[in-house]
Amino acid sequence: MARFEGMSGSDPLEAFRGLTGLEPDEGSPRELLRAIQEAVQRFLLEYKFGLDEVLTKITILREEFEHSHDYSPIEHVKSRLKSISSLGDKLERTGCPPDLGIIRERIRDIAGIRVTCSFTEDTYRFAEMLTAQPDLTVLATKDYIRDPKPNGYRSLHLIVEVPVFLSDRTAKVPVEVQIRTIAMDFWASVEHQIFYKYDGKVPDDLTDTLLSVAATANALDDQMGRLRSEVRSLGEDA
């Protein structure tokens, strides 16, 4: 099992003592575990609030767009917040030390939202509407639609920072927003299932098939985009 940076001794709980405020040798293992859980839960609560803030913004954009334009670029919205267990796994995989300040800097996908659109054009349109809001700060953008990953994955990833107004302070919380089309989402869902079924060691023939299907999904998105443009042109000429 990989070890966290800065871990001392043989007890993995000791690596997290700094989160609790407990002094060395203070508290039983049970008390230490409870204190760690409470500290991490308080930490994750800020991310839940940040997630709620961004979800509210997306809901408002969706409903306003449906009212003003008789359609919405958004088809589906999903969200998730990493559990304590999932966060611990991420720290172990990345070697990130169990320090909440460092975790906040290094791990940007604790809170995540996935927005599914019908057309590729809509993914960029929605991203522009969301990031134009003055209280959102864009920390990072990765455009895997224009520059797909080697395995064929396509999506637009944003890391946005949103202020969360607490009783005693304002926390700036990063939230990951993934924006993709229905075709991209279907491909990513199947790829994810295959990846975990083979524990990351996907056979070459399946890897080649996934690449081929990714190209087919991309062609479908392009074709559907052209079809919508033609329908719009017919409406303008009528």
Beta strands, then each sheet from edge to edge (+ up, - down):
strand 1: 74-81
strand 2: 111-117
strand 3: 137-143
strand 4: 156-165
strand 5: 170-181
sheet 1: 1+ 2- 5- 4+ 3-
end
